[in-house]
Amino acid sequence: MARYTEVFADTLRADNRLCLAGMPGAERNQLPEEVQTEVVKYGEMNERWLERVLAMRDPDKTEQNQRRAKAIYAAVQGAQLIAHTRNDVSLYEEIIATYRESGLLP
């Protein structure tokens, strides 16, 4: 999970960029339908991966892991967007640390 969140930080460190779906997702209504579909698939792929990681710890909590995976993906995307907007990767790192302290991120 630490490496997962670090990938988003690395993207910010590379000229303050957003993840592959961050910017297109924000501009969804202006995108061709095929691109919209791919942006959704990218998010769903991330959520499925997060679900599998969460299931390693709590295999009997399938529904809870699904909801938590969506929350984690949304939280990480949001943290990246806020840091991008302020051009401050340390803000992303601070937010992610807070997520860990609060228990949202394992």
Backbone atoms as SQL, in Angstrom:
CREATE TABLE atoms (id INTEGER PRIMARY KEY, chain TEXT, resi INTEGER, resn TEXT, atom TEXT, x REAL, y REAL, z REAL);
INSERT INTO atoms VALUES
  (1, 'A', 1, 'MET', 'N', 0.836, -1.188, 0.000),
  (2, 'A', 1, 'MET', 'CA', 0.000, 0.000, 0.000),
  (3, 'A', 1, 'MET', 'C', 0.883, 1.254, 0.000),
  (4, 'A', 2, 'ALA', 'N', 2.003, 1.184, 0.690),
  (5, 'A', 2, 'ALA', 'CA', 2.908, 2.330, 0.711),
  (6, 'A', 2, 'ALA', 'C', 3.422, 2.635, -0.695),
  (7, 'A', 3, 'ARG', 'N', 3.750, 1.604, -1.436),
  (8, 'A', 3, 'ARG', 'CA', 4.235, 1.824, -2.811),
  (9, 'A', 3, 'ARG', 'C', 3.132, 2.398, -3.695),
  (10, 'A', 4, 'TYR', 'N', 1.892, 1.953, -3.473),
  (11, 'A', 4, 'TYR', 'CA', 0.760, 2.462, -4.244),
  (12, 'A', 4, 'TYR', 'C', 0.645, 3.975, -4.078),
  (13, 'A', 5, 'THR', 'N', 0.654, 4.443, -2.855),
  (14, 'A', 5, 'THR', 'CA', 0.523, 5.886, -2.629),
  (15, 'A', 5, 'THR', 'C', 1.767, 6.639, -3.096),
  (16, 'A', 6, 'GLU', 'N', 2.900, 5.975, -3.059),
  (17, 'A', 6, 'GLU', 'CA', 4.136, 6.622, -3.511),
  (18, 'A', 6, 'GLU', 'C', 4.136, 6.851, -5.023),
  (19, 'A', 7, 'VAL', 'N', 3.472, 5.993, -5.775),
  (20, 'A', 7, 'VAL', 'CA', 3.366, 6.174, -7.230),
  (21, 'A', 7, 'VAL', 'C', 2.682, 7.517, -7.534),
  (22, 'A', 8, 'PHE', 'N', 1.642, 7.844, -6.779),
  (23, 'A', 8, 'PHE', 'CA', 0.948, 9.116, -6.974),
  (24, 'A', 8, 'PHE', 'C', 1.856, 10.291, -6.605),
  (25, 'A', 9, 'ALA', 'N', 2.661, 10.124, -5.561),
  (26, 'A', 9, 'ALA', 'CA', 3.615, 11.167, -5.180),
  (27, 'A', 9, 'ALA', 'C', 4.675, 11.337, -6.268),
  (28, 'A', 10, 'ASP', 'N', 5.161, 10.225, -6.798),
  (29, 'A', 10, 'ASP', 'CA', 6.167, 10.293, -7.869),
  (30, 'A', 10, 'ASP', 'C', 5.626, 11.040, -9.084),
  (31, 'A', 11, 'THR', 'N', 4.349, 10.839, -9.375),
  (32, 'A', 11, 'THR', 'CA', 3.728, 11.531, -10.510),
  (33, 'A', 11, 'THR', 'C', 3.737, 13.037, -10.265),
  (34, 'A', 12, 'LEU', 'N', 3.415, 13.440, -9.059),
  (35, 'A', 12, 'LEU', 'CA', 3.472, 14.869, -8.722),
  (36, 'A', 12, 'LEU', 'C', 4.896, 15.411, -8.829),
  (37, 'A', 13, 'ARG', 'N', 5.857, 14.606, -8.395),
  (38, 'A', 13, 'ARG', 'CA', 7.262, 15.049, -8.436),
  (39, 'A', 13, 'ARG', 'C', 7.760, 15.222, -9.875),
  (40, 'A', 14, 'ALA', 'N', 7.097, 14.584, -10.822),
  (41, 'A', 14, 'ALA', 'CA', 7.456, 14.684, -12.241),
  (42, 'A', 14, 'ALA', 'C', 6.699, 15.863, -12.852),
  (43, 'A', 15, 'ASP', 'N', 7.181, 17.054, -12.601),
  (44, 'A', 15, 'ASP', 'CA', 6.603, 18.285, -13.153),
  (45, 'A', 15, 'ASP', 'C', 5.153, 18.512, -12.734),
  (46, 'A', 16, 'ASN', 'N', 4.820, 18.127, -11.495),
  (47, 'A', 16, 'ASN', 'CA', 3.500, 18.374, -10.931),
  (48, 'A', 16, 'ASN', 'C', 2.384, 17.764, -11.789),
  (49, 'A', 17, 'ARG', 'N', 2.617, 16.563, -12.256),
  (50, 'A', 17, 'ARG', 'CA', 1.615, 15.884, -13.087),
  (51, 'A', 17, 'ARG', 'C', 0.588, 15.160, -12.234),
  (52, 'A', 18, 'LEU', 'N', -0.541, 14.819, -12.852),
  (53, 'A', 18, 'LEU', 'CA', -1.584, 14.028, -12.219),
  (54, 'A', 18, 'LEU', 'C', -1.529, 12.605, -12.753),
  (55, 'A', 19, 'CYS', 'N', -2.186, 11.694, -12.059),
  (56, 'A', 19, 'CYS', 'CA', -2.209, 10.305, -12.509),
  (57, 'A', 19, 'CYS', 'C', -2.947, 10.200, -13.844),
  (58, 'A', 20, 'LEU', 'N', -2.833, 9.038, -14.423),
  (59, 'A', 20, 'LEU', 'CA', -3.370, 8.785, -15.755),
  (60, 'A', 20, 'LEU', 'C', -4.844, 9.142, -15.896),
  (61, 'A', 21, 'ALA', 'N', -5.630, 8.949, -14.857),
  (62, 'A', 21, 'ALA', 'CA', -7.072, 9.215, -14.958),
  (63, 'A', 21, 'ALA', 'C', -7.500, 10.502, -14.267),
  (64, 'A', 22, 'GLY', 'N', -6.612, 11.130, -13.522),
  (65, 'A', 22, 'GLY', 'CA', -6.990, 12.316, -12.762),
  (66, 'A', 22, 'GLY', 'C', -7.494, 13.462, -13.615),
  (67, 'A', 23, 'MET', 'N', -6.691, 13.912, -14.524),
  (68, 'A', 23, 'MET', 'CA', -7.082, 15.035, -15.375),
  (69, 'A', 23, 'MET', 'C', -8.215, 14.671, -16.325),
  (70, 'A', 24, 'PRO', 'N', -8.125, 13.539, -17.038),
  (71, 'A', 24, 'PRO', 'CA', -9.244, 13.189, -17.917),
  (72, 'A', 24, 'PRO', 'C', -10.546, 12.993, -17.152),
  (73, 'A', 25, 'GLY', 'N', -10.463, 12.453, -15.933),
  (74, 'A', 25, 'GLY', 'CA', -11.667, 12.255, -15.140),
  (75, 'A', 25, 'GLY', 'C', -12.346, 13.572, -14.803),
  (76, 'A', 26, 'ALA', 'N', -11.540, 14.585, -14.532),
  (77, 'A', 26, 'ALA', 'CA', -12.087, 15.901, -14.208),
  (78, 'A', 26, 'ALA', 'C', -12.757, 16.542, -15.421),
  (79, 'A', 27, 'GLU', 'N', -12.309, 16.184, -16.594),
  (80, 'A', 27, 'GLU', 'CA', -12.847, 16.755, -17.834),
  (81, 'A', 27, 'GLU', 'C', -13.734, 15.754, -18.579),
  (82, 'A', 28, 'ARG', 'N', -14.303, 14.828, -17.880),
  (83, 'A', 28, 'ARG', 'CA', -15.063, 13.721, -18.442),
  (84, 'A', 28, 'ARG', 'C', -16.068, 14.135, -19.509),
  (85, 'A', 29, 'ASN', 'N', -16.841, 15.154, -19.252),
  (86, 'A', 29, 'ASN', 'CA', -17.916, 15.530, -20.175),
  (87, 'A', 29, 'ASN', 'C', -17.408, 16.031, -21.526),
  (88, 'A', 30, 'GLN', 'N', -16.164, 16.429, -21.597),
  (89, 'A', 30, 'GLN', 'CA', -15.603, 16.914, -22.855),
  (90, 'A', 30, 'GLN', 'C', -14.864, 15.816, -23.620),
  (91, 'A', 31, 'LEU', 'N', -14.827, 14.626, -23.084),
  (92, 'A', 31, 'LEU', 'CA', -14.067, 13.548, -23.706),
  (93, 'A', 31, 'LEU', 'C', -14.947, 12.700, -24.612),
  (94, 'A', 32, 'PRO', 'N', -14.343, 12.121, -25.639),
  (95, 'A', 32, 'PRO', 'CA', -15.093, 11.154, -26.450),
  (96, 'A', 32, 'PRO', 'C', -15.532, 9.978, -25.572),
  (97, 'A', 33, 'GLU', 'N', -16.622, 9.358, -25.942),
  (98, 'A', 33, 'GLU', 'CA', -17.189, 8.274, -25.145),
  (99, 'A', 33, 'GLU', 'C', -16.189, 7.150, -24.899),
  (100, 'A', 34, 'GLU', 'N', -15.380, 6.822, -25.916),
  (101, 'A', 34, 'GLU', 'CA', -14.401, 5.741, -25.755),
  (102, 'A', 34, 'GLU', 'C', -13.381, 6.079, -24.668),
  (103, 'A', 35, 'VAL', 'N', -12.980, 7.341, -24.603),
  (104, 'A', 35, 'VAL', 'CA', -12.001, 7.759, -23.591),
  (105, 'A', 35, 'VAL', 'C', -12.665, 7.750, -22.211),
  (106, 'A', 36, 'GLN', 'N', -13.904, 8.203, -22.134),
  (107, 'A', 36, 'GLN', 'CA', -14.640, 8.148, -20.868),
  (108, 'A', 36, 'GLN', 'C', -14.672, 6.729, -20.329),
  (109, 'A', 37, 'THR', 'N', -14.950, 5.790, -21.206),
  (110, 'A', 37, 'THR', 'CA', -15.016, 4.377, -20.823),
  (111, 'A', 37, 'THR', 'C', -13.678, 3.905, -20.269),
  (112, 'A', 38, 'GLU', 'N', -12.592, 4.279, -20.914),
  (113, 'A', 38, 'GLU', 'CA', -11.265, 3.855, -20.467),
  (114, 'A', 38, 'GLU', 'C', -10.894, 4.483, -19.124),
  (115, 'A', 39, 'VAL', 'N', -11.286, 5.721, -18.905),
  (116, 'A', 39, 'VAL', 'CA', -11.014, 6.382, -17.617),
  (117, 'A', 39, 'VAL', 'C', -11.738, 5.630, -16.498),
  (118, 'A', 40, 'VAL', 'N', -12.974, 5.245, -16.751),
  (119, 'A', 40, 'VAL', 'CA', -13.739, 4.478, -15.761),
  (120, 'A', 40, 'VAL', 'C', -13.065, 3.126, -15.515),
  (121, 'A', 41, 'LYS', 'N', -12.647, 2.458, -16.573),
  (122, 'A', 41, 'LYS', 'CA', -11.983, 1.156, -16.430),
  (123, 'A', 41, 'LYS', 'C', -10.708, 1.280, -15.591),
  (124, 'A', 42, 'TYR', 'N', -9.961, 2.365, -15.802),
  (125, 'A', 42, 'TYR', 'CA', -8.730, 2.584, -15.043),
  (126, 'A', 42, 'TYR', 'C', -9.042, 2.692, -13.551),
  (127, 'A', 43, 'GLY', 'N', -10.061, 3.464, -13.218),
  (128, 'A', 43, 'GLY', 'CA', -10.455, 3.603, -11.818),
  (129, 'A', 43, 'GLY', 'C', -10.910, 2.283, -11.231),
  (130, 'A', 44, 'GLU', 'N', -11.713, 1.551, -11.976),
  (131, 'A', 44, 'GLU', 'CA', -12.199, 0.250, -11.505),
  (132, 'A', 44, 'GLU', 'C', -11.054, -0.734, -11.319),
  (133, 'A', 45, 'MET', 'N', -10.052, -0.675, -12.187),
  (134, 'A', 45, 'MET', 'CA', -8.883, -1.540, -12.059),
  (135, 'A', 45, 'MET', 'C', -8.156, -1.240, -10.750),
  (136, 'A', 46, 'ASN', 'N', -7.999, 0.044, -10.436),
  (137, 'A', 46, 'ASN', 'CA', -7.366, 0.435, -9.179),
  (138, 'A', 46, 'ASN', 'C', -8.166, -0.062, -7.981),
  (139, 'A', 47, 'GLU', 'N', -9.473, 0.090, -8.046),
  (140, 'A', 47, 'GLU', 'CA', -10.330, -0.348, -6.943),
  (141, 'A', 47, 'GLU', 'C', -10.248, -1.859, -6.742),
  (142, 'A', 48, 'ARG', 'N', -10.238, -2.624, -7.827),
  (143, 'A', 48, 'ARG', 'CA', -10.133, -4.086, -7.711),
  (144, 'A', 48, 'ARG', 'C', -8.805, -4.484, -7.078),
  (145, 'A', 49, 'TRP', 'N', -7.727, -3.806, -7.477),
  (146, 'A', 49, 'TRP', 'CA', -6.421, -4.109, -6.889),
  (147, 'A', 49, 'TRP', 'C', -6.436, -3.795, -5.392),
  (148, 'A', 50, 'LEU', 'N', -6.975, -2.642, -5.041),
  (149, 'A', 50, 'LEU', 'CA', -7.059, -2.268, -3.630),
  (150, 'A', 50, 'LEU', 'C', -7.907, -3.277, -2.845),
  (151, 'A', 51, 'GLU', 'N', -8.999, -3.740, -3.438),
  (152, 'A', 51, 'GLU', 'CA', -9.845, -4.760, -2.791),
  (153, 'A', 51, 'GLU', 'C', -9.031, -6.017, -2.486),
  (154, 'A', 52, 'ARG', 'N', -8.234, -6.448, -3.454),
  (155, 'A', 52, 'ARG', 'CA', -7.420, -7.653, -3.252),
  (156, 'A', 52, 'ARG', 'C', -6.409, -7.455, -2.126),
  (157, 'A', 53, 'VAL', 'N', -5.808, -6.274, -2.073),
  (158, 'A', 53, 'VAL', 'CA', -4.850, -5.982, -1.004),
  (159, 'A', 53, 'VAL', 'C', -5.556, -5.993, 0.350),
  (160, 'A', 54, 'LEU', 'N', -6.709, -5.345, 0.425),
  (161, 'A', 54, 'LEU', 'CA', -7.463, -5.306, 1.675),
  (162, 'A', 54, 'LEU', 'C', -7.924, -6.703, 2.087),
  (163, 'A', 55, 'ALA', 'N', -8.255, -7.542, 1.109),
  (164, 'A', 55, 'ALA', 'CA', -8.710, -8.902, 1.396),
  (165, 'A', 55, 'ALA', 'C', -7.602, -9.759, 2.004),
  (166, 'A', 56, 'MET', 'N', -6.359, -9.408, 1.787),
  (167, 'A', 56, 'MET', 'CA', -5.256, -10.152, 2.403),
  (168, 'A', 56, 'MET', 'C', -5.328, -10.038, 3.929),
  (169, 'A', 57, 'ARG', 'N', -5.794, -8.902, 4.401),
  (170, 'A', 57, 'ARG', 'CA', -5.906, -8.671, 5.836),
  (171, 'A', 57, 'ARG', 'C', -7.258, -9.162, 6.381),
  (172, 'A', 58, 'ASP', 'N', -8.321, -8.905, 5.631),
  (173, 'A', 58, 'ASP', 'CA', -9.678, -9.234, 6.068),
  (174, 'A', 58, 'ASP', 'C', -10.432, -9.970, 4.957),
  (175, 'A', 59, 'PRO', 'N', -10.122, -11.232, 4.730),
  (176, 'A', 59, 'PRO', 'CA', -10.724, -11.950, 3.603),
  (177, 'A', 59, 'PRO', 'C', -12.240, -12.147, 3.716),
  (178, 'A', 60, 'ASP', 'N', -12.791, -12.105, 4.899),
  (179, 'A', 60, 'ASP', 'CA', -14.220, -12.342, 5.079),
  (180, 'A', 60, 'ASP', 'C', -15.060, -11.075, 4.989),
  (181, 'A', 61, 'LYS', 'N', -14.438, -9.950, 4.718),
  (182, 'A', 61, 'LYS', 'CA', -15.151, -8.665, 4.686),
  (183, 'A', 61, 'LYS', 'C', -15.236, -8.128, 3.262),
  (184, 'A', 62, 'THR', 'N', -15.763, -8.933, 2.361),
  (185, 'A', 62, 'THR', 'CA', -15.797, -8.597, 0.937),
  (186, 'A', 62, 'THR', 'C', -16.477, -7.265, 0.668),
  (187, 'A', 63, 'GLU', 'N', -17.673, -7.079, 1.178),
  (188, 'A', 63, 'GLU', 'CA', -18.419, -5.847, 0.906),
  (189, 'A', 63, 'GLU', 'C', -17.718, -4.631, 1.528),
  (190, 'A', 64, 'GLN', 'N', -17.235, -4.797, 2.739),
  (191, 'A', 64, 'GLN', 'CA', -16.511, -3.700, 3.390),
  (192, 'A', 64, 'GLN', 'C', -15.235, -3.366, 2.620),
  (193, 'A', 65, 'ASN', 'N', -14.523, -4.377, 2.142),
  (194, 'A', 65, 'ASN', 'CA', -13.303, -4.143, 1.367),
  (195, 'A', 65, 'ASN', 'C', -13.606, -3.410, 0.062),
  (196, 'A', 66, 'GLN', 'N', -14.730, -3.729, -0.572),
  (197, 'A', 66, 'GLN', 'CA', -15.115, -3.040, -1.806),
  (198, 'A', 66, 'GLN', 'C', -15.365, -1.550, -1.537),
  (199, 'A', 67, 'ARG', 'N', -16.115, -1.267, -0.483),
  (200, 'A', 67, 'ARG', 'CA', -16.406, 0.139, -0.148),
  (201, 'A', 67, 'ARG', 'C', -15.132, 0.871, 0.253),
  (202, 'A', 68, 'ARG', 'N', -14.315, 0.202, 1.039),
  (203, 'A', 68, 'ARG', 'CA', -13.076, 0.837, 1.487),
  (204, 'A', 68, 'ARG', 'C', -12.120, 1.087, 0.315),
  (205, 'A', 69, 'ALA', 'N', -12.074, 0.172, -0.634),
  (206, 'A', 69, 'ALA', 'CA', -11.220, 0.356, -1.814),
  (207, 'A', 69, 'ALA', 'C', -11.637, 1.604, -2.589),
  (208, 'A', 70, 'LYS', 'N', -12.928, 1.798, -2.760),
  (209, 'A', 70, 'LYS', 'CA', -13.422, 3.004, -3.440),
  (210, 'A', 70, 'LYS', 'C', -13.035, 4.258, -2.659),
  (211, 'A', 71, 'ALA', 'N', -13.170, 4.194, -1.346),
  (212, 'A', 71, 'ALA', 'CA', -12.820, 5.343, -0.502),
  (213, 'A', 71, 'ALA', 'C', -11.326, 5.651, -0.574),
  (214, 'A', 72, 'ILE', 'N', -10.512, 4.616, -0.567),
  (215, 'A', 72, 'ILE', 'CA', -9.064, 4.825, -0.648),
  (216, 'A', 72, 'ILE', 'C', -8.693, 5.439, -1.997),
  (217, 'A', 73, 'TYR', 'N', -9.235, 4.886, -3.067),
  (218, 'A', 73, 'TYR', 'CA', -8.919, 5.423, -4.393),
  (219, 'A', 73, 'TYR', 'C', -9.348, 6.885, -4.493),
  (220, 'A', 74, 'ALA', 'N', -10.542, 7.185, -4.031),
  (221, 'A', 74, 'ALA', 'CA', -11.029, 8.574, -4.061),
  (222, 'A', 74, 'ALA', 'C', -10.153, 9.477, -3.196),
  (223, 'A', 75, 'ALA', 'N', -9.758, 8.993, -2.040),
  (224, 'A', 75, 'ALA', 'CA', -8.946, 9.793, -1.131),
  (225, 'A', 75, 'ALA', 'C', -7.566, 10.094, -1.724),
  (226, 'A', 76, 'VAL', 'N', -6.949, 9.086, -2.306),
  (227, 'A', 76, 'VAL', 'CA', -5.620, 9.280, -2.898),
  (228, 'A', 76, 'VAL', 'C', -5.707, 10.208, -4.104),
  (229, 'A', 77, 'GLN', 'N', -6.714, 10.013, -4.944),
  (230, 'A', 77, 'GLN', 'CA', -6.913, 10.901, -6.097),
  (231, 'A', 77, 'GLN', 'C', -7.130, 12.343, -5.607),
  (232, 'A', 78, 'GLY', 'N', -7.955, 12.495, -4.580),
  (233, 'A', 78, 'GLY', 'CA', -8.235, 13.824, -4.051),
  (234, 'A', 78, 'GLY', 'C', -7.002, 14.485, -3.460),
  (235, 'A', 79, 'ALA', 'N', -6.223, 13.727, -2.719),
  (236, 'A', 79, 'ALA', 'CA', -4.987, 14.263, -2.145),
  (237, 'A', 79, 'ALA', 'C', -4.036, 14.714, -3.250),
  (238, 'A', 80, 'GLN', 'N', -3.962, 13.926, -4.309),
  (239, 'A', 80, 'GLN', 'CA', -3.089, 14.292, -5.416),
  (240, 'A', 80, 'GLN', 'C', -3.585, 15.570, -6.101),
  (241, 'A', 81, 'LEU', 'N', -4.881, 15.680, -6.288),
  (242, 'A', 81, 'LEU', 'CA', -5.436, 16.861, -6.937),
  (243, 'A', 81, 'LEU', 'C', -5.195, 18.126, -6.112),
  (244, 'A', 82, 'ILE', 'N', -5.392, 18.039, -4.812),
  (245, 'A', 82, 'ILE', 'CA', -5.152, 19.201, -3.944),
  (246, 'A', 82, 'ILE', 'C', -3.687, 19.612, -4.004),
  (247, 'A', 83, 'ALA', 'N', -2.783, 18.636, -3.900),
  (248, 'A', 83, 'ALA', 'CA', -1.353, 18.944, -3.962),
  (249, 'A', 83, 'ALA', 'C', -0.977, 19.513, -5.330),
  (250, 'A', 84, 'HIS', 'N', -1.554, 18.967, -6.383),
  (251, 'A', 84, 'HIS', 'CA', -1.302, 19.468, -7.739),
  (252, 'A', 84, 'HIS', 'C', -1.755, 20.920, -7.855),
  (253, 'A', 85, 'THR', 'N', -2.950, 21.204, -7.358),
  (254, 'A', 85, 'THR', 'CA', -3.502, 22.557, -7.445),
  (255, 'A', 85, 'THR', 'C', -2.591, 23.564, -6.749),
  (256, 'A', 86, 'ARG', 'N', -1.996, 23.140, -5.651),
  (257, 'A', 86, 'ARG', 'CA', -1.124, 24.039, -4.875),
  (258, 'A', 86, 'ARG', 'C', 0.350, 23.875, -5.222),
  (259, 'A', 87, 'ASN', 'N', 0.637, 22.979, -6.183),
  (260, 'A', 87, 'ASN', 'CA', 2.012, 22.733, -6.619),
  (261, 'A', 87, 'ASN', 'C', 2.917, 22.423, -5.425),
  (262, 'A', 88, 'ASP', 'N', 2.454, 21.482, -4.576),
  (263, 'A', 88, 'ASP', 'CA', 3.160, 21.189, -3.330),
  (264, 'A', 88, 'ASP', 'C', 3.031, 19.701, -2.995),
  (265, 'A', 89, 'VAL', 'N', 4.025, 18.920, -3.407),
  (266, 'A', 89, 'VAL', 'CA', 3.977, 17.481, -3.169),
  (267, 'A', 89, 'VAL', 'C', 4.013, 17.166, -1.681),
  (268, 'A', 90, 'SER', 'N', 4.599, 18.047, -0.874),
  (269, 'A', 90, 'SER', 'CA', 4.634, 17.789, 0.566),
  (270, 'A', 90, 'SER', 'C', 3.221, 17.800, 1.156),
  (271, 'A', 91, 'LEU', 'N', 2.334, 18.538, 0.560),
  (272, 'A', 91, 'LEU', 'CA', 0.947, 18.544, 1.007),
  (273, 'A', 91, 'LEU', 'C', 0.320, 17.168, 0.771),
  (274, 'A', 92, 'TYR', 'N', 0.598, 16.567, -0.376),
  (275, 'A', 92, 'TYR', 'CA', 0.123, 15.208, -0.653),
  (276, 'A', 92, 'TYR', 'C', 0.641, 14.255, 0.425),
  (277, 'A', 93, 'GLU', 'N', 1.928, 14.336, 0.696),
  (278, 'A', 93, 'GLU', 'CA', 2.539, 13.450, 1.688),
  (279, 'A', 93, 'GLU', 'C', 1.904, 13.634, 3.062),
  (280, 'A', 94, 'GLU', 'N', 1.615, 14.870, 3.425),
  (281, 'A', 94, 'GLU', 'CA', 0.969, 15.166, 4.709),
  (282, 'A', 94, 'GLU', 'C', -0.442, 14.562, 4.773),
  (283, 'A', 95, 'ILE', 'N', -1.190, 14.719, 3.696),
  (284, 'A', 95, 'ILE', 'CA', -2.550, 14.183, 3.652),
  (285, 'A', 95, 'ILE', 'C', -2.527, 12.655, 3.738),
  (286, 'A', 96, 'ILE', 'N', -1.632, 12.026, 3.001),
  (287, 'A', 96, 'ILE', 'CA', -1.523, 10.563, 3.021),
  (288, 'A', 96, 'ILE', 'C', -1.145, 10.085, 4.420),
  (289, 'A', 97, 'ALA', 'N', -0.234, 10.791, 5.074),
  (290, 'A', 97, 'ALA', 'CA', 0.147, 10.433, 6.446),
  (291, 'A', 97, 'ALA', 'C', -1.063, 10.529, 7.375),
  (292, 'A', 98, 'THR', 'N', -1.884, 11.539, 7.178),
  (293, 'A', 98, 'THR', 'CA', -3.092, 11.693, 7.988),
  (294, 'A', 98, 'THR', 'C', -4.063, 10.554, 7.731),
  (295, 'A', 99, 'TYR', 'N', -4.195, 10.133, 6.468),
  (296, 'A', 99, 'TYR', 'CA', -5.048, 8.988, 6.149),
  (297, 'A', 99, 'TYR', 'C', -4.559, 7.740, 6.895),
  (298, 'A', 100, 'ARG', 'N', -3.246, 7.557, 6.945),
  (299, 'A', 100, 'ARG', 'CA', -2.696, 6.392, 7.645),
  (300, 'A', 100, 'ARG', 'C', -2.971, 6.487, 9.145),
  (301, 'A', 101, 'GLU', 'N', -2.745, 7.662, 9.703),
  (302, 'A', 101, 'GLU', 'CA', -2.990, 7.856, 11.142),
  (303, 'A', 101, 'GLU', 'C', -4.448, 7.603, 11.498),
  (304, 'A', 102, 'SER', 'N', -5.364, 7.989, 10.613),
  (305, 'A', 102, 'SER', 'CA', -6.791, 7.839, 10.883),
  (306, 'A', 102, 'SER', 'C', -7.302, 6.423, 10.635),
  (307, 'A', 103, 'GLY', 'N', -6.496, 5.603, 9.944),
  (308, 'A', 103, 'GLY', 'CA', -6.895, 4.239, 9.665),
  (309, 'A', 103, 'GLY', 'C', -7.521, 4.027, 8.293),
  (310, 'A', 104, 'LEU', 'N', -7.717, 5.099, 7.526),
  (311, 'A', 104, 'LEU', 'CA', -8.269, 4.914, 6.170),
  (312, 'A', 104, 'LEU', 'C', -7.306, 4.060, 5.336),
  (313, 'A', 105, 'LEU', 'N', -6.034, 4.384, 5.412),
  (314, 'A', 105, 'LEU', 'CA', -5.006, 3.591, 4.710),
  (315, 'A', 105, 'LEU', 'C', -4.334, 2.646, 5.683),
  (316, 'A', 106, 'PRO', 'N', -4.212, 1.391, 5.302),
  (317, 'A', 106, 'PRO', 'CA', -3.499, 0.438, 6.179),
  (318, 'A', 106, 'PRO', 'C', -2.015, 0.741, 6.224);
